[in-house]
Amino acid sequence: MRVLFDQATPVPIREFLIGHTVRTAAQEHWDRLRNGDLLAAAEDAGFEVFLTTDKNLQYQQNLAGRTIAIVVIGIQQWPALQPHLAQVVAAVNSAKPGSFAFVEIPVN
């Protein structure tokens, strides 16, 4: 699958998404786009999964009718996220067009 990382998504996750093509919003020159425009650009470019740490995305955007799957990670700090990478990978691997998943990461 083609996966797009939002701005605050920890880039080291990329190496654990084996078999996926991963790009960042900055690599696509979309770093100035905001959520609705960014999602539309990603869909138009054929991305299948949007990985973000924006917990409010589902409340700020109308996600109905979207073809891109959205996976929200509950924390963006790499050291706290690292032990829970299997959950993130599983959410990306199981993402379906138009789906929404929230990966809760416990804060110690």
Secondary structure, 3 states (H helix, E strand, C coil): CEEEECCCCCHHHHHHCCCCEEEECCCCCCCCCCHHHHHHHHHHCCCCEEEECCCCHHHHCCCCCCCCEEEEECCCCHHHHHHHHHHHHHHHHCCCCCCEEEECCCCC
